[in-house]
Amino acid sequence: MVPPCDPAAEAVFRPVRAGNALEVTVERLLCAIRLGVVAAGERFPAERDLAVRFGIGRITLREAIRHLQRQGYVESRRGRRGGTFVAKMPPRPTPDEALRDLAESGTDLEGLLAYRRGLETGAVVLLAEAGLTAEQALLLERRLTETEAAGAGDYRRCDTVLHITLARMTGSPQMATALADARMRVNRLMDTVPPNEDGIADSDGQHRAIAHAVAERDPEAARRALGGHLSTVEGRLRSLLG
């Protein structure tokens, strides 16, 4: 089940306010799968709860679930322990498939990387300027520890939750929502290759540098630490997909 305080879950399972409700709901459910909010074999929240959180009718929700069933992403089980379960993770895309999906979303690689960099830079600078409360500092340390303890199979999900947590700490749900959308697209590109141990170790150290700069209320150091972290990811994506 989905942890109630997971910031990625909060960003995904939010009211559907614009556009075609069915299309947006399908995208949100798929986002939950791709971000690891609901992992392979796990159950989505109950239909009545999801419908309330999305602010849609259960008929629309059921049609969205049927759409994902036809694609093989979810399966429905009956009985007392039944519900909608993630049947499998999306297959690892080829670089061409990932770039095609990105183009269909209305942007390209450089546009997506610039968008993500702008969001995340703004978040860490705002946090460093304002400083962390004691509660926020404890939460950030917990997210860092969870990410560092994650294995390769769960690392990307924990990494995503850490970054969305930083955005959520600014007090702007809109920023966290925008970052969740950006990270879903970035993760889709990164899924063309599995994470490696050296890259994970480097990423952990960079996360610590970002957190330290934020805790020290040093906006420029936070900007530099985040910039170095993102440059590593951006360089890897450009070499793979550019």
N, C-alpha and C positions, 0 to 999 in steps of 0.2 A: 504494500500500500504506500501511498505518497505521504512523506512526512509533512505535518501541517505547517511547519515553519520554513519549509524549503523555498528560498526566494525564486528559484526557477519555476517551481510549481505555481507560486503566486503570480508570476508574470505570464504563464501559459494559461492557467485556469482563471481567467478574468472575464468580465462581461464583454460580450460581442456587441460593439456599439456602431459599427459602420460596415457597409458593403453587403454582399450576399451572405446571409447568416449561415447557410449550409456550407458554402465554400470556405468561409472563415473558420467554421467549426472543424471541418476536415483538416484544415491547415494547422489549427491549434492542437488537435489530437496527434497529428503526425509530428508536430514540433515536440510534444511531450515525449514521444518515442525517441526522436533523434537526439534530444538533449539528455536522455536518460532519466527524465522525471519519472517515467514508468518503464522499468527495465523488462527485458525479455522474460516471459513467464509470470510477470506480476500483473495484478488486477488494477484496472482503472477504478476511481471512486464510483460509487453507485450512480445509476442513471439519474435518480431524483436529485442527488447532490450536484452532479455535473451540470444538469440543466439549470439549477439555481445559480451556480457559480458563473455559468456562461450567460445567464439571463435569456435563455431561449426555451422553446417548447420541447417536450420530450419527443415529439414526432420528428422535429428537425434533428435532434441529437441521434435518434435511432437511425435516421437516414444517413447521417454522417458516419456512424459506426458501420452500417452495412457497406458503405463505400470503401472503407478501409478493410472490411472483411473480404470484399471481392478482390482487393489487391494483395491479400494475404498477410496484412500487418497485424490483424487482431482476430480473435476467435471468441465466440460466446459459449459459455458453459451454463447449464441449468442446475437447479438444485440449491440446497441451502448455502453451499460455498461457491455458488455460481457467480456469473458476472461477465464483464468484458476483459479479456486478458490479452496482453501483447503476445502474439504467436511467434514472432521472430524479429530480430533487429533488421533494419533495412540492409540489403546486400551492399558490400563495399563497392562504391561507384568507381568507374574508370575516370581518368582525368577528363576525357571528352564528355562523359555523362554529367560530371559535376559542373563543368563550365556551361553546358547546355541548360542545366537547371538554373544556374545563376543568371544566364541571359534571359530566361523565361520569367525571372522575378523582376526584371526591369533594370538590371545594373550589370557591371562587369567587375573583374577582379580588383582593379585599382579603385573603382568607386566604392566597393564594399570595404576594402582595407582602410580607405580614408574615412569612411563613415564610422567604422569601429574605432579607429584611432581617436577621432573627435569625441565620441561618446566617452570612452574610457579615460582619456586625458582630462576631460572636464570633470569626471567623477572624482579622480584621485586628487586633483588640484582643489576642488571644493572641500573634500574631506580634510586635506592638509590645512587649508585655511581655517576651517571651523574647529578642527580637533575632534578626537573621539571621546565619547562618554566612556565610563568604566564598563558599562554593559556592552557597548560596541567593541571595545578592545578585547573583551573576553570572547565575543562572537567571532571576531576576526581571527583570533588565535585558534579557535576551534576549527574554523574553516581551513586555515593553513595546515593544521595537524591532520585533518581528514584527508586533505589533498596529498600530503607527504606520505601518508600511510596507504594510499590507494595503489592497487596493482595496475598493471598496464591496461587491463580490460575495463577498469572503472575510472581511470585517471582523467579522461576527457570530461566525464560528467562532473567529477569533483572540482576540476579546474573551472568549468563553466559556472558552477554554483558559487565558487569563490569570487569570480569576477562580477557576477550579478549581485552578490552580497555587497560588494563595494559600491556598486551603483545604487542599490537599495538604501544604503546607509546615508546617502545624500539627502534623503527625505523626499525624493522624487520618484514615485511609482512609474511615471512616464519614462524616465531614463532607464529604469530597470527593464521595463517592457521593451523599449527600443533595443536595448542591448541583448535581451533574450532572442529577439528576432535576428539581430546581426550575428550572434553566436551560433544560432542554428545554421545559418548559411555558411559561416566560416567553418564550423564543424563538418558540414557536408563536404567541403573541399579538403579538409584535413583527413577525412575518412578514406581518402584515396590511398593512404598508406597508414599502417599501424604506428602508434607511438613507440619510441625506442628508449632504452634505459638512460643513455647519455642525455637525450633531449629532456627527459623527465627530471633528471638531477639538475640540469641547468635551469629549467623552469622553476623548480622549487626554490633555488637560490634567488632567482629574480623576484619571485613572489615575496620572499622575506625582505628584500631590499625595498620593494614598494611599500610594504606594511610598515617598515621601520621609518621611512620618510614621512608617511602619513602620521604615525604616532608622534614623531618629533615636530610635527606642524611645520614642515619644510616643503612648501608647494613646488619650488624649483627642483629639489631633489626627487620629489614624487614624480614630477613630469619626466625627468631624465631616466629614473628607474623604469617607469612604465614604457617610455620610448625604447629603451634597450630591450625590454621584454618583447614588445610587439615587433620590433625590427627582426628579431630572430624568427618569429613565426612568419612574418611577411616575406623574408628572404627565402624561407623554405617553400612557401606557396608559389612564389614567383619562379623558383627553379623548377618546380614540378609542373606548373600550369601556364607559366608566362610564354 
